[in-house]
Amino acid sequence: MEHIKIHNVSKLFGDTKAIDDINITINQGEFFTLLGPSGCGKTTLLRTLAGFYQQEEGDIFFGDTFINEVPAHKRNIGMVFQNYAIFPHMTVFENIAYGLKARKVKKDEIVVRVNEALEMVELSHLKDRQPSQLSGGQQQRVSLARAIVIHPGLLLMDEPLSNLDAKLRVKMREDIRSLQKRLNITTIYVTHDQEEALAVSDRIAVLNNGKIQQIGRPHEIYLSPVNKFVSNFIGSTNFLEGKVEAGKEGENAMVTVEGVKLATKFGRPFQGKVLYSIRPEQVKIRDDKETSPTLLEGEIVDATFLGESVVYKIIFNSGYTISVHEHSIRFGMLREEGNKVKVDLNPNEAVIFDESGEEVINEHKNIRHS
């Protein structure tokens, strides 16, 4: 299978468009993630690709093959579900072999391919166990092995790690990513977990209300969100209200935020109210004695130690509270609650939206290519 092309695809449930005019091209061997909140349409799109749903509008191609009318069992897809969906009355080996038997693969070849799949997911020593004797992580590995053993042209994964504990999720996502690259299987992965999406994906499509908000590589989505929804959904960010008196395209203009004037370049002429978005790790805390007209005065009202970093809540004189992340070098360098500090809002790292949050108006320099 060369690539996946989704062209103007919409799916309706009654009068509601669960997915609305979706256009995506997914490259061969790519790990592509559909990311968004519950009800945004990501699972509906995945099930439409699988053939479980039939779209009302648009076309889907697997390589050069038009598959709108191709039934699910003929689409050569491997599927990994959230709830594992393995057969409780079969052994691990029998569960993995099930799809091959259904395809009438010869018995000798079934043994070879199942043993290969077991080795890939590190379950060879458990092949004779019943599912009830396995942990949740081991059951999910059985589900993954069953999906890849049929040598699918496309691997679909629907929230596969959501039932696992936090530490095991991290281990499993690393293993899935490694196995996917080793096998070079085109993979479409559904999740609502932003960190998971950033960790495993070649590219991400962020969805909301059935529509694609943005498609890009993980660092592009995180550092250069195209609207307020993406900025707010991917990771955490601070939104401050600001005002621009007159900004010219490609020239420095002054944005007033919390009474401080900050210089930034604009992508088009603009004046009026804005939303100033900056990630907590992009905000810099300065010493209280430092003097600069671009620094904001504040007080630390909360400090949360998280091991490698500290999250500070800083309240400005206006009453607005901002979140700041700092790497913790050693315990003695932690800032204390009640400390007076000054804050640099770092306009070169900020993304500035119009008041509605739908358009980026500054020429921010967050994406840097080596």
C-alpha positions as CSV (number, residue, x, y, z in Angstrom):
1,M,0.0,0.0,0.0
2,E,1.6,3.3,-1.1
3,H,-0.4,5.9,0.8
4,I,-3.8,6.7,2.1
5,K,-5.9,9.5,0.6
6,I,-9.0,10.8,2.3
7,H,-10.8,13.2,0.0
8,N,-13.7,15.4,1.1
9,V,-15.0,12.7,3.5
10,S,-18.0,13.5,5.7
11,K,-20.0,11.1,7.9
12,L,-23.5,11.9,9.3
13,F,-25.4,10.5,12.2
14,G,-28.9,11.9,11.7
15,D,-28.4,15.6,11.0
16,T,-25.1,15.8,12.8
17,K,-21.8,15.7,10.8
18,A,-19.5,13.6,12.9
19,I,-16.7,14.2,10.4
20,D,-17.0,17.2,8.1
21,D,-15.2,17.5,4.8
22,I,-11.9,15.7,5.9
23,N,-8.9,15.9,3.5
24,I,-5.7,14.0,4.5
25,T,-3.0,12.3,2.6
26,I,-1.0,9.8,4.7
27,N,2.4,8.7,3.4
28,Q,3.5,5.0,3.1
29,G,5.1,3.9,6.4
30,E,4.0,7.0,8.3
31,F,2.8,7.0,11.9
32,F,-0.1,9.4,11.7
33,T,-2.2,10.4,14.7
34,L,-5.7,11.7,15.0
35,L,-5.8,13.8,18.1
36,G,-8.7,15.6,19.7
37,P,-11.2,15.7,22.6
38,S,-14.0,13.2,23.1
39,G,-16.6,13.5,20.4
40,C,-14.4,15.3,17.9
41,G,-14.8,12.7,15.2
42,K,-11.4,10.9,15.4
43,T,-12.8,7.4,16.1
44,T,-15.6,7.9,13.5
45,L,-13.0,8.7,10.9
46,L,-10.9,5.6,11.9
47,R,-14.0,3.4,11.7
48,T,-14.9,4.8,8.3
49,L,-11.4,4.0,7.1
50,A,-11.8,0.5,8.4
51,G,-15.1,0.0,6.6
52,F,-17.2,-0.2,9.7
53,Y,-19.0,3.0,8.7
54,Q,-19.9,4.2,5.2
55,Q,-19.3,7.9,4.6
56,E,-22.1,9.9,3.0
57,E,-19.7,12.2,1.1
58,G,-16.2,11.9,-0.3
59,D,-13.7,9.2,-1.4
60,I,-11.0,7.0,0.2
61,F,-8.1,5.5,-1.6
62,F,-5.6,2.9,-0.3
63,G,-2.7,3.5,-2.7
64,D,-4.4,3.7,-6.1
65,T,-7.3,1.5,-5.0
66,F,-10.7,3.2,-4.6
67,I,-12.1,1.5,-1.5
68,N,-15.5,3.2,-0.9
69,E,-17.4,0.1,-1.6
70,V,-14.9,-2.4,-0.4
71,P,-16.2,-4.3,2.7
72,A,-14.2,-4.2,5.9
73,H,-12.9,-7.7,5.7
74,K,-11.3,-7.1,2.3
75,R,-9.4,-3.9,3.1
76,N,-6.3,-5.7,4.5
77,I,-6.4,-3.8,7.7
78,G,-5.0,-4.7,11.1
79,M,-7.0,-3.2,14.0
80,V,-6.0,-2.7,17.7
81,F,-8.9,-1.7,20.0
82,Q,-9.0,0.0,23.3
83,N,-10.6,-3.0,25.0
84,Y,-8.1,-5.6,23.5
85,A,-11.0,-7.6,22.0
86,I,-9.2,-10.9,22.4
87,F,-11.0,-14.3,22.8
88,P,-11.1,-15.4,26.4
89,H,-11.5,-19.2,25.5
90,M,-8.4,-19.2,23.3
91,T,-4.7,-19.3,24.2
92,V,-2.3,-16.5,23.3
93,F,-1.1,-18.5,20.3
94,E,-4.7,-19.3,19.1
95,N,-5.7,-15.6,19.4
96,I,-2.9,-14.4,17.3
97,A,-3.4,-17.2,14.7
98,Y,-7.1,-16.5,14.4
99,G,-6.8,-14.0,11.5
100,L,-4.5,-16.3,9.6
101,K,-6.9,-19.2,9.9
102,A,-9.7,-17.1,8.6
103,R,-7.6,-16.2,5.6
104,K,-7.0,-20.0,5.1
105,V,-3.2,-19.7,5.5
106,K,-1.4,-23.0,5.5
107,K,-0.8,-24.5,9.0
108,D,3.0,-24.6,8.7
109,E,3.1,-20.9,7.7
110,I,0.7,-20.0,10.5
111,V,3.1,-21.5,13.1
112,V,6.0,-19.5,11.6
113,R,4.2,-16.2,11.4
114,V,2.6,-16.5,14.8
115,N,6.0,-17.3,16.4
116,E,7.5,-14.3,14.6
117,A,4.8,-12.0,15.9
118,L,5.1,-13.4,19.5
119,E,8.8,-12.7,19.4
120,M,8.2,-9.1,18.1
121,V,5.9,-8.3,21.1
122,E,8.0,-10.3,23.6
123,L,5.4,-12.9,24.4
124,S,7.0,-16.1,23.2
125,H,7.2,-17.5,26.7
126,L,3.4,-17.0,27.2
127,K,2.1,-18.4,24.0
128,D,0.1,-21.2,25.8
129,R,-1.4,-19.0,28.5
130,Q,-5.1,-18.0,28.6
131,P,-6.0,-14.3,28.4
132,S,-7.2,-14.4,32.0
133,Q,-3.7,-15.2,33.1
134,L,-2.2,-12.1,31.5
135,S,-1.8,-8.5,32.7
136,G,-3.5,-5.7,30.8
137,G,-0.2,-4.8,29.1
138,Q,0.3,-8.4,28.0
139,Q,-3.2,-8.6,26.6
140,Q,-2.7,-5.4,24.6
141,R,0.5,-7.0,23.2
142,V,-1.6,-10.0,22.1
143,S,-4.0,-7.6,20.4
144,L,-1.1,-5.9,18.6
145,A,0.5,-9.2,17.5
146,R,-2.9,-10.4,16.1
147,A,-3.1,-7.2,14.1
148,I,0.4,-7.4,12.6
149,V,0.6,-11.1,12.0
150,I,-1.7,-10.8,8.9
151,H,0.8,-8.5,7.3
152,P,-1.7,-5.6,6.9
153,G,-1.3,-2.8,4.5
154,L,-2.7,-0.4,7.1
155,L,-2.6,-0.6,10.9
156,L,-5.4,1.2,12.8
157,M,-5.1,1.8,16.5
158,D,-8.0,3.2,18.5
159,E,-6.9,4.5,22.0
160,P,-4.9,1.3,22.5
161,L,-3.2,2.4,25.7
162,S,-6.0,4.2,27.6
163,N,-6.7,1.2,29.9
164,L,-3.1,0.9,31.1
165,D,-1.4,2.6,34.0
166,A,0.8,5.7,33.4
167,K,4.2,4.0,33.5
168,L,3.1,1.1,31.4
169,R,1.6,3.5,28.8
170,V,5.0,5.1,28.3
171,K,6.7,1.7,27.8
172,M,4.0,0.5,25.4
173,R,4.0,3.6,23.3
174,E,7.8,3.3,22.9
175,D,7.4,-0.4,21.9
176,I,4.6,0.4,19.4
177,R,6.6,3.2,17.8
178,S,9.7,1.0,17.5
179,L,7.7,-2.0,16.1
180,Q,5.9,0.2,13.6
181,K,9.2,1.7,12.3
182,R,10.7,-1.8,12.1
183,L,7.8,-3.2,10.0
184,N,7.3,0.1,8.1
185,I,3.5,-0.3,8.4
186,T,1.4,2.7,7.6
187,T,-0.3,3.4,10.9
188,I,-3.2,5.7,11.9
189,Y,-3.5,6.1,15.7
190,V,-6.3,7.6,17.6
191,T,-5.8,9.3,21.0
192,H,-7.0,12.1,23.2
193,D,-3.7,12.1,25.1
194,Q,-1.5,15.0,23.8
195,E,1.7,13.8,25.3
196,E,1.2,10.4,23.7
197,A,0.5,11.9,20.3
198,L,3.7,14.1,20.5
199,A,5.8,11.1,21.5
200,V,4.8,8.6,18.8
201,S,3.8,10.5,15.7
202,D,5.4,11.5,12.5
203,R,2.5,13.9,11.9
204,I,-0.6,14.8,13.9
205,A,-4.1,15.9,12.7
206,V,-5.9,17.9,15.5
207,L,-9.7,17.6,15.2
208,N,-12.5,19.4,16.8
209,N,-16.2,19.3,16.1
210,G,-15.6,16.9,13.1
211,K,-13.2,19.3,11.4
212,I,-9.4,19.3,11.0
213,Q,-7.9,22.2,12.9
214,Q,-4.2,21.6,11.9
215,I,-2.0,19.0,10.5
216,G,1.8,19.0,11.1
217,R,4.8,17.4,12.8
218,P,4.6,17.3,16.6
219,H,6.9,20.2,17.1
220,E,5.1,22.3,14.5
221,I,1.7,21.6,16.2
222,Y,3.1,22.4,19.6
223,L,5.2,25.5,18.8
224,S,3.2,27.0,16.0
225,P,-0.5,26.4,16.7
226,V,-2.8,27.9,14.0
227,N,-5.6,28.9,16.4
228,K,-6.5,29.2,20.1
229,F,-8.1,25.7,20.2
230,V,-4.9,24.0,19.1
231,S,-2.8,26.1,21.4
232,N,-5.0,25.3,24.3
233,F,-5.5,21.6,23.6
234,I,-1.8,20.7,22.9
235,G,0.0,21.0,26.2
236,S,-0.6,24.0,28.4
237,T,-0.4,27.6,27.6
238,N,-1.0,31.1,29.1
239,F,-3.5,33.4,27.4
240,L,-3.2,37.1,28.2
241,E,-5.3,39.8,26.8
242,G,-3.4,42.4,24.8
243,K,-3.9,45.4,22.5
244,V,-2.1,46.6,19.4
245,E,-2.4,50.2,18.4
246,A,-1.1,49.8,14.9
247,G,0.9,46.9,13.5
248,K,2.4,46.9,10.0
249,E,3.2,43.8,8.0
250,G,6.8,42.7,8.5
251,E,7.6,45.6,10.9
252,N,8.0,45.8,14.6
253,A,4.8,46.8,16.4
254,M,4.0,47.2,20.1
255,V,1.7,44.9,21.9
256,T,0.5,46.1,25.2
257,V,0.1,43.2,27.7
258,E,-0.6,43.8,31.4
259,G,0.5,47.4,30.9
260,V,3.9,46.5,29.4
261,K,4.8,47.2,25.8
262,L,6.4,44.3,23.9
263,A,7.8,44.5,20.4
264,T,7.0,41.9,17.8
265,K,6.7,41.6,14.0
266,F,3.3,41.1,12.4
267,G,2.3,39.0,9.4
268,R,-0.3,41.5,8.3
269,P,-1.5,45.0,9.2
270,F,-3.4,44.9,12.4
271,Q,-4.8,46.9,15.3
272,G,-7.1,46.1,18.1
273,K,-7.5,43.4,20.8
274,V,-5.4,40.3,20.8
275,L,-4.8,37.1,22.7
276,Y,-1.1,36.7,23.7
277,S,-0.3,33.0,24.0
278,I,2.9,31.8,25.6
279,R,3.9,28.3,26.9
280,P,4.8,28.1,30.6
281,E,8.4,26.9,29.7
282,Q,8.9,29.9,27.4
283,V,8.2,32.4,30.2
284,K,11.4,33.5,32.0
285,I,11.6,34.4,35.6
286,R,14.1,37.2,36.3
287,D,15.6,38.4,39.6
288,D,13.4,40.9,41.4
289,K,16.3,43.5,41.3
290,E,16.6,43.4,37.5
291,T,15.3,46.5,35.8
292,S,13.7,46.6,32.3
293,P,10.6,48.3,30.9
294,T,9.5,45.0,29.4
295,L,9.5,43.0,32.7
296,L,6.3,42.4,34.7
297,E,6.3,42.4,38.5
298,G,4.7,39.5,40.3
299,E,4.7,37.2,43.3
300,I,5.0,33.5,43.5
301,V,1.8,32.1,45.0
302,D,2.4,28.4,44.4
303,A,5.4,26.2,43.7
304,T,4.9,22.5,42.7
305,F,8.1,20.4,42.5
306,L,7.8,17.7,39.8
307,G,11.3,16.2,39.8
308,E,12.9,17.5,36.7
309,S,10.9,20.7,36.7
310,V,9.1,23.1,39.0
311,V,5.7,24.7,38.2
312,Y,5.3,28.2,39.6
313,K,2.0,30.2,39.7
314,I,2.8,33.9,39.6
315,I,0.3,36.6,40.2
316,F,0.7,40.0,38.6
317,N,-0.3,43.3,40.2
318,S,-3.5,43.2,38.0
319,G,-4.6,40.0,39.7
320,Y,-3.9,37.8,36.6
321,T,-2.1,34.5,37.4
322,I,0.4,33.0,35.0
323,S,2.0,29.5,35.0
324,V,5.8,29.2,34.6
325,H,7.8,26.0,34.2
326,E,11.5,26.0,35.2
327,H,14.0,23.1,35.2
328,S,15.1,22.2,38.7
329,I,18.8,21.9,38.9
330,R,19.1,21.2,42.6
331,F,16.7,21.5,45.6
332,G,18.5,24.6,47.0
333,M,17.6,26.6,44.0
334,L,13.8,26.3,44.3
335,R,12.0,29.7,44.5
336,E,9.8,30.1,47.5
337,E,6.1,31.0,47.7
338,G,5.8,34.7,48.5
339,N,9.0,35.6,46.6
340,K,8.8,38.8,44.5
341,V,10.0,38.2,41.0
342,K,10.0,39.8,37.6
343,V,8.7,38.0,34.5
344,D,9.8,38.2,30.9
345,L,7.0,37.3,28.5
346,N,9.5,36.7,25.7
347,P,7.6,38.0,22.7
348,N,9.9,36.2,20.2
349,E,8.4,32.9,21.5
350,A,4.8,34.0,21.9
351,V,2.0,33.3,19.4
352,I,-0.4,36.2,19.1
353,F,-4.0,35.6,17.9
354,D,-6.7,38.0,17.0
355,E,-9.4,38.5,19.6
356,S,-11.4,35.5,18.3
357,G,-8.4,33.2,18.6
358,E,-8.8,32.0,15.0
359,E,-5.9,33.8,13.3
360,V,-2.2,34.1,14.0
361,I,-1.2,37.7,13.4
362,N,2.5,37.8,14.4
363,E,5.6,36.5,12.7
364,H,6.7,34.3,15.6
365,K,10.0,32.4,15.2
366,N,9.2,29.2,17.1
367,I,10.0,26.8,14.3
368,R,13.7,26.5,13.7
369,H,15.2,24.0,11.4
370,S,18.8,22.8,11.8
